[in-house]
Amino acid sequence: MSDLRAKVGEGSVQTTADGGMADLEATRRGELIIIDWYAQMAQEGRIYQVRAGTITTPIVGDLLITDSAAEMCADAASGTTIIPCQLNVSVRLGTGILHEYAAKSVATASTAGAAFVPLNLKVGGAAATSTARAATAGGVSVTAETATTTRRHWSMSNPLAVGAGHSPVSYNWRPKAPPVCVGPACFYVQIAASGTGPSYYASFDYVELSTAAI
């Protein structure tokens, strides 16, 4: 019979050099402590954020979702894999009708749009290997959507002006089974309405890993 033992570390934090051996940790009652994978990725500095809009300066979306046009994206080159894990869209002014918001991915990098330097969720963490873009009114150019190559991960649509019929104005996506975008790949977000594009604040987070580690 095997005997698994772990050290209680409630009063002190274990610190071990990279590549060294570390003790398993347990509570005072003996339950083994296992950290959430996403929390571990954040602590290792492997989660990055792409955002659009700042306080008092929201981004204005596109006039209808247009093929090959997105508001924001992250690109992974060959050898790098990104795993989107969170998306938030907060509408500031939901003018127009026929609102459509979506998150998709495709195995080809974006080709145009204002560059955005991904923010490491670990303050002081390393710069990303992946790249990103964020632009108003569908200003990010992505590969044309097809039913055989484009993956659809999340969407929202509203036939009325946002707010009508007690519609929520903040949307969140936290996938149980997140897409694994093995580079070359692009994860992108589209935000649009007819008549007048909505103004909004948005962000998405993704894990970045070497493809060899997947």
C-alpha positions in Angstrom: 0.0 0.0 0.0 1.4 3.4 -1.0 1.7 6.2 1.6 1.2 9.7 0.4 2.1 12.5 2.8 2.1 16.3 2.4 3.3 19.1 4.5 1.1 21.7 6.2 2.1 25.1 5.1 -0.5 27.4 6.6 1.9 29.6 8.5 4.6 29.8 5.9 4.8 29.8 2.1 7.0 27.2 0.5 9.5 28.7 -2.0 11.5 26.4 -4.3 13.9 27.3 -7.1 12.8 26.5 -10.6 13.6 22.9 -11.4 13.9 21.9 -7.8 11.9 19.4 -5.8 8.9 20.7 -3.7 6.7 19.1 -1.0 3.1 18.5 -1.6 0.9 20.8 0.5 -2.0 19.9 2.7 -4.5 21.6 5.1 -4.3 21.0 8.8 -7.0 18.4 8.4 -4.9 16.5 5.8 -6.8 17.5 2.6 -4.4 17.8 -0.4 -4.2 21.3 -1.8 -4.5 21.4 -5.6 -4.4 24.8 -7.2 -6.8 25.8 -10.0 -5.1 25.5 -13.4 -6.0 29.0 -14.5 -4.8 30.4 -11.2 -1.5 28.6 -11.7 -1.1 29.9 -15.3 -1.7 33.5 -14.0 0.9 33.0 -11.2 3.4 31.8 -13.8 2.7 34.8 -16.0 1.1 32.8 -18.8 -2.2 34.6 -19.1 -2.5 37.8 -21.2 -5.3 40.3 -21.8 -6.4 42.2 -24.9 -8.7 45.1 -24.2 -10.6 47.7 -26.1 -11.8 51.1 -24.7 -10.8 53.1 -21.6 -12.9 55.0 -19.1 -14.8 57.8 -20.9 -13.4 56.6 -24.2 -15.4 53.5 -25.4 -14.9 51.7 -28.7 -17.6 52.0 -31.3 -18.5 48.7 -33.0 -19.2 47.9 -36.6 -22.3 48.3 -38.7 -23.5 44.7 -38.8 -21.0 41.8 -38.5 -19.0 41.9 -41.7 -17.1 39.0 -43.1 -13.3 39.3 -42.5 -13.9 42.3 -40.0 -13.3 42.1 -36.3 -12.9 44.4 -33.3 -10.1 42.7 -31.5 -8.0 39.5 -31.9 -5.0 37.6 -30.7 -2.7 35.7 -33.1 -0.5 32.8 -32.4 2.4 32.0 -34.8 3.6 28.4 -35.5 5.1 27.0 -32.3 2.8 28.9 -30.0 -0.7 28.0 -28.7 -3.3 30.3 -27.1 -6.3 29.2 -25.1 -9.0 31.9 -24.7 -10.5 31.6 -21.2 -12.5 34.8 -20.6 -14.4 37.5 -22.6 -16.4 40.5 -21.4 -18.3 43.0 -23.4 -19.9 45.9 -21.6 -22.2 48.1 -23.7 -22.0 51.8 -22.8 -24.4 53.1 -25.5 -26.6 50.4 -27.2 -27.9 52.5 -30.1 -29.0 50.8 -33.3 -30.8 47.5 -33.6 -29.9 43.9 -34.6 -27.0 43.7 -32.2 -24.7 40.8 -32.9 -21.6 39.9 -30.9 -19.4 36.8 -31.5 -16.1 35.1 -30.6 -14.5 32.9 -33.2 -11.2 31.3 -34.2 -9.5 30.3 -37.4 -6.2 28.7 -38.3 -4.8 31.8 -40.0 -3.4 35.0 -38.4 -5.0 38.4 -38.9 -3.6 40.7 -41.5 -4.5 44.3 -40.6 -5.6 46.5 -37.7 -4.1 48.6 -35.0 -1.6 46.6 -32.9 -2.2 46.0 -29.2 0.5 44.8 -26.9 -1.1 41.9 -24.8 -1.1 42.7 -21.1 0.3 40.0 -18.8 -2.1 39.4 -15.9 1.0 39.0 -13.7 2.3 42.5 -13.1 6.0 42.5 -14.2 5.5 39.3 -16.1 7.2 38.6 -19.4 6.0 40.0 -22.7 3.8 37.7 -24.9 5.1 35.8 -27.8 1.6 36.1 -29.4 0.5 39.3 -30.9 -2.9 41.2 -30.8 -4.9 43.9 -32.5 -7.8 46.1 -31.4 -9.7 48.6 -33.6 -13.0 50.4 -34.0 -15.7 49.6 -36.4 -14.4 46.2 -37.6 -10.9 47.6 -38.3 -9.2 44.3 -37.7 -8.9 42.1 -40.8 -9.3 38.4 -40.3 -9.7 35.4 -42.6 -13.1 35.1 -44.3 -15.6 32.9 -42.3 -16.5 29.5 -43.6 -18.5 26.7 -42.1 -15.6 24.3 -42.5 -12.7 26.4 -41.2 -14.0 28.9 -38.7 -14.9 27.8 -35.2 -17.7 29.7 -33.4 -17.3 29.8 -29.6 -19.7 32.4 -28.3 -22.4 34.7 -29.7 -25.1 37.1 -28.6 -27.9 38.7 -30.7 -30.7 41.1 -29.9 -33.3 42.2 -32.5 -34.0 45.3 -30.5 -31.9 48.2 -29.2 -29.8 47.0 -26.3 -31.7 47.7 -23.1 -35.1 47.2 -24.7 -37.1 44.4 -23.1 -34.8 44.4 -20.0 -31.9 43.1 -22.0 -28.6 42.9 -20.1 -25.8 45.2 -21.2 -22.9 43.2 -20.0 -22.0 39.9 -21.5 -19.5 37.3 -20.1 -18.0 34.2 -21.6 -16.0 31.7 -19.5 -15.9 28.4 -21.4 -15.9 25.1 -19.6 -14.1 23.6 -22.7 -12.0 26.5 -24.1 -10.8 26.5 -27.7 -7.2 25.5 -28.1 -5.8 27.6 -30.9 -2.6 25.9 -32.1 -0.6 28.4 -34.1 -0.8 29.6 -36.7 -4.2 30.7 -35.4 -6.3 33.7 -34.7 -9.0 34.2 -32.0 -11.2 37.2 -32.7 -14.2 39.1 -31.4 -16.9 40.8 -33.5 -19.3 43.5 -32.1 -21.8 45.2 -34.3 -25.3 46.5 -34.8 -27.3 48.0 -37.7 -27.9 51.7 -38.1 -25.4 52.8 -35.5 -22.6 50.7 -34.0 -22.7 50.2 -30.2 -20.1 51.9 -28.0 -18.6 49.5 -25.5 -15.7 48.3 -23.4 -14.4 44.8 -23.9 -11.6 42.5 -22.9 -10.6 38.9 -23.3 -7.9 36.8 -21.6 -6.0 33.9 -22.9 -3.4 31.4 -21.8 -0.2 31.3 -23.9 1.9 28.2 -24.1 4.5 26.6 -26.3 2.8 24.2 -28.6 5.4 21.6 -27.5 3.8 21.8 -24.0 0.3 21.0 -25.1 
